[in-house]
Amino acid sequence: MTETVLDNIHINFSSEALWVMNIALALVMFGIALEISVHDFKRLLQNPKPIFTGVFSQFLLLPMVTFLLVWLTEPIPSIALGMFMVAACPGGNISNFITHLAKGNSALSVSLTAVATLLAVFMTPLNLQFWGSMYGPTAAILKDIAISPFEMVKLVSLLLAFPLVLGMWVNHAKPILARKMAKVLKLASLIFFISLIFLALYNNREIFMDYVFYVFWIVIIHNLMAFTTGFSIAKLMGLSKKDVRSITIETGIQNSGLGLLLIFTFFDGLGGMALLAAFWGIWHLVSGLVLSGFWGYRPIKKEELVS
């Protein structure tokens, strides 16, 4: 019964609210980009190993691990497709803040945000289509909806890439103004964006309450596996403890807000997908803050800082 209902219901979210959500996400990305400079990318060329590890973890390992989790647990199709959507998105908007609290490598976190955001323009639609098509039940949904990868690329470009480039340009041209704007804009736009997610859940609270326990345990396991994936590959690559913390957080904090927007835009708010992404958006705030609190009280010794 749950499968039939969740695979057929659609979360109520007006076109006006969707436009506001689009603008809010773009502003969040713009606020983050105000603190990113060309020098961040130059540092990557000097030490590319951590950034390569982070990108590999986010865009290759996490979708693969998600596929294995879906294959083993066999969630209902719309939930499974929501998991593929979240795994296909770049790191979340609060990952830089969480990394700072965890005493990780903030410069690496910011650089990963920039690189992952640019790569997401193509990798998010590609990963969703590829892994979704590999699993029969989700392949059927993708076939029925027949989304255009090019249209998704255009939307992700407008939501992520354009604000990123614009914010970096402002930082380059007016660095003092950029710092002042970033302090206010990043926090205010993030709070506004999170408020919109809660509003969407409140407007659909009956559906939310009916399936909260069914979806929530899947989100917890999926999120835990994401953190574990980032931590494991970073340790395997022999990175410093600060870099390990950064890559763990970047892999475990996904941009579920982007996922929600894509779900509302291309999947008409498909019930299981939207609930999964919305739950993830709430839960990764909790899990990220708990992890950063744990690591924040365990400072890294100076002799451990050398990669």
C-alpha positions in Angstrom: 0.0 0.0 0.0 2.8 2.4 0.9 4.5 1.7 -2.4 1.4 2.5 -4.4 0.6 5.7 -2.5 4.1 7.2 -2.4 4.9 6.4 -6.0 1.7 8.2 -7.2 1.2 11.2 -4.8 2.8 14.5 -5.7 3.9 17.1 -3.1 2.0 20.3 -3.4 4.3 23.2 -4.2 3.1 26.2 -6.2 5.0 27.5 -9.3 5.4 30.8 -7.5 7.0 29.1 -4.5 9.2 27.2 -6.8 10.5 30.4 -8.4 11.2 31.8 -5.0 13.1 28.6 -4.1 15.1 28.9 -7.3 16.2 32.4 -6.4 16.9 31.5 -2.8 19.2 28.6 -3.9 21.0 30.9 -6.4 21.5 33.5 -3.7 23.0 30.8 -1.3 25.4 29.8 -4.0 26.3 33.5 -4.7 26.9 34.1 -1.0 29.3 31.1 -0.9 31.1 32.2 -4.1 31.8 35.6 -2.6 34.5 33.9 -0.5 36.0 31.9 -3.4 38.9 33.3 -5.5 41.0 32.2 -8.4 43.8 31.5 -5.9 41.7 28.7 -4.5 42.0 26.9 -7.9 45.7 27.7 -8.2 46.3 25.9 -4.9 44.6 22.9 -6.3 47.3 22.7 -9.0 50.0 22.7 -6.4 48.4 19.8 -4.4 45.7 18.1 -6.5 45.5 14.9 -4.5 42.9 16.0 -1.9 40.6 17.7 -4.5 40.8 14.6 -6.8 39.9 12.4 -3.8 37.0 14.6 -2.9 35.6 14.7 -6.4 36.0 11.0 -6.8 34.2 10.4 -3.5 31.3 12.7 -4.3 30.6 12.0 -8.0 31.8 8.4 -8.4 31.9 6.5 -5.1 28.8 7.9 -3.4 26.4 7.2 -6.4 27.9 3.7 -6.6 27.5 3.0 -2.9 23.9 4.4 -3.2 23.2 1.9 -5.9 24.4 -1.0 -3.8 22.3 0.3 -0.9 19.2 0.5 -3.1 19.9 -3.0 -4.5 20.2 -4.5 -1.1 17.3 -2.8 0.7 14.9 -2.5 -2.3 13.1 0.6 -1.2 10.0 1.6 -3.2 10.9 3.0 -6.6 10.2 6.7 -5.9 12.3 6.6 -2.7 15.1 4.8 -4.6 15.1 7.5 -7.3 15.2 10.1 -4.5 18.3 8.4 -3.2 19.9 8.5 -6.6 19.0 12.2 -6.9 20.6 13.2 -3.6 23.7 11.1 -4.4 24.0 12.8 -7.8 24.0 16.4 -6.3 27.2 18.2 -5.3 28.2 19.0 -1.7 25.7 20.9 0.4 25.6 24.6 1.0 26.5 24.3 4.7 29.5 22.0 4.2 32.0 24.8 4.5 30.5 26.0 7.8 30.4 22.4 9.2 34.0 21.8 8.1 35.1 25.0 10.0 33.3 23.8 13.1 35.0 20.4 12.8 38.4 22.0 12.5 38.9 20.5 9.1 40.7 22.0 6.1 38.4 25.0 5.3 40.3 26.0 2.2 39.9 22.5 0.8 36.2 22.5 1.6 35.7 25.8 -0.2 37.7 24.6 -3.2 35.7 21.4 -3.3 32.5 23.4 -3.2 33.7 25.4 -6.2 34.9 22.4 -8.3 31.9 20.2 -7.4 29.5 23.0 -8.3 31.0 23.4 -11.8 31.1 19.6 -12.3 27.6 19.2 -11.1 26.3 21.0 -14.2 27.0 17.8 -16.1 27.6 15.2 -13.5 24.3 15.6 -11.6 22.1 14.8 -14.7 24.5 12.2 -15.9 24.7 10.3 -12.5 20.9 10.5 -12.0 20.3 9.1 -15.5 23.0 6.4 -15.4 22.3 5.0 -11.9 18.6 5.4 -12.1 18.6 3.5 -15.4 20.6 0.7 -13.8 17.9 -0.2 -11.4 14.7 -1.6 -13.0 12.0 0.1 -10.9 13.6 3.6 -11.1 14.4 3.0 -14.8 10.6 2.7 -15.4 10.0 6.1 -13.7 12.7 7.8 -15.8 11.2 6.2 -18.9 7.6 7.4 -18.1 8.7 10.9 -17.2 11.3 11.2 -20.1 13.2 14.2 -18.7 15.5 16.1 -20.9 19.1 16.0 -19.7 19.8 19.2 -21.6 17.0 21.0 -19.8 18.3 19.8 -16.4 21.8 21.0 -17.4 20.4 24.4 -18.2 18.6 24.7 -14.8 21.6 23.5 -12.8 23.8 26.0 -14.7 21.5 28.9 -13.7 21.2 27.7 -10.1 24.8 26.9 -9.4 27.4 27.8 -12.1 26.2 31.3 -12.9 26.0 32.4 -9.3 29.4 30.8 -8.6 31.1 32.7 -11.5 29.3 36.0 -10.6 30.3 35.7 -6.9 33.9 35.0 -7.8 33.9 38.0 -10.1 32.6 40.3 -7.4 35.2 38.9 -5.0 37.9 39.6 -7.5 36.7 43.1 -8.5 35.5 44.3 -5.0 37.1 42.1 -2.3 36.1 44.3 0.6 32.5 44.6 -0.6 32.4 40.8 -1.2 33.5 40.0 2.4 30.8 42.3 3.8 28.1 40.9 1.5 29.1 37.3 2.2 28.7 37.7 6.0 25.1 38.8 5.6 24.0 37.1 2.4 25.2 33.6 3.0 23.5 33.2 6.4 20.3 35.1 5.5 19.8 33.3 2.2 20.5 29.9 3.8 18.0 30.5 6.6 15.4 31.6 4.0 16.0 28.6 1.8 15.7 26.2 4.8 12.5 28.0 5.8 11.1 27.3 2.3 11.8 23.5 2.7 10.0 23.5 6.1 7.1 25.4 4.5 6.8 22.8 1.8 6.8 20.1 4.4 4.2 22.0 6.5 1.9 22.4 3.5 2.1 18.7 3.0 2.2 17.7 6.7 -0.4 14.9 6.4 1.8 13.1 3.9 4.9 14.0 5.9 3.5 12.5 9.1 2.1 9.4 7.4 5.5 8.3 6.0 8.0 9.9 8.3 9.2 6.7 9.9 9.3 4.8 6.6 11.6 7.3 5.0 13.6 8.5 8.0 15.5 5.2 8.6 16.5 5.1 5.0 17.9 8.6 5.1 19.9 7.9 8.3 21.5 4.8 6.8 22.2 6.5 3.5 23.7 9.6 5.2 25.9 7.4 7.4 27.2 5.5 4.4 28.0 8.8 2.7 30.1 10.0 5.6 31.8 6.6 5.8 32.5 6.6 2.1 34.2 10.0 2.3 36.2 9.1 5.4 37.3 5.7 4.0 38.6 6.9 0.7 40.4 9.9 2.3 42.1 7.6 4.8 42.9 5.1 2.0 44.6 7.9 0.0 46.8 8.8 3.0 45.5 12.4 3.4 46.1 14.5 6.5 43.5 14.4 9.3 42.3 17.9 8.4 41.7 16.8 4.8 40.0 13.6 5.9 37.6 15.6 8.0 36.8 17.9 5.0 36.2 15.2 2.5 34.1 13.2 5.0 31.9 16.2 5.4 31.8 17.2 1.8 30.6 13.7 0.9 28.1 13.4 3.7 26.5 16.9 3.3 24.7 16.8 0.0 22.9 19.7 -1.7 19.4 18.2 -1.1 18.0 21.6 -1.8 19.1 21.4 -5.4 17.7 17.9 -5.5 14.3 19.1 -4.3 14.2 21.8 -6.9 15.0 19.3 -9.7 12.3 17.0 -8.3 9.7 19.8 -8.2 10.7 21.0 -11.7 11.2 17.7 -13.6 9.3 15.1 -11.6 6.3 17.2 -10.5 7.1 16.7 -6.8 6.9 12.9 -7.0 6.0 11.9 -3.4 8.8 9.5 -2.4 11.5 11.5 -4.1 10.5 14.8 -2.5 10.1 13.3 0.9 13.5 11.6 0.7 15.2 14.8 -0.4 13.4 16.9 2.2 14.2 14.5 5.1 17.9 14.4 3.9 17.9 18.3 4.0 16.8 18.2 7.7 18.8 15.2 8.8 22.2 16.2 7.4 22.0 19.4 9.4 21.7 17.3 12.5 24.3 14.7 11.6 26.7 17.3 10.3 26.5 19.4 13.5 26.9 16.3 15.7 30.0 15.1 13.7 31.5 18.6 13.8 30.9 18.9 17.5 32.7 15.6 18.1 35.7 16.5 15.9 35.7 20.1 17.2 36.5 18.8 20.7 39.2 16.6 19.3 41.8 19.1 18.0 44.5 17.9 15.6 48.0 18.0 17.0 50.4 20.3 15.1 52.7 17.4 14.1 49.7 15.8 12.4 49.0 18.7 10.1 51.7 17.8 7.6 50.2 15.9 4.7 
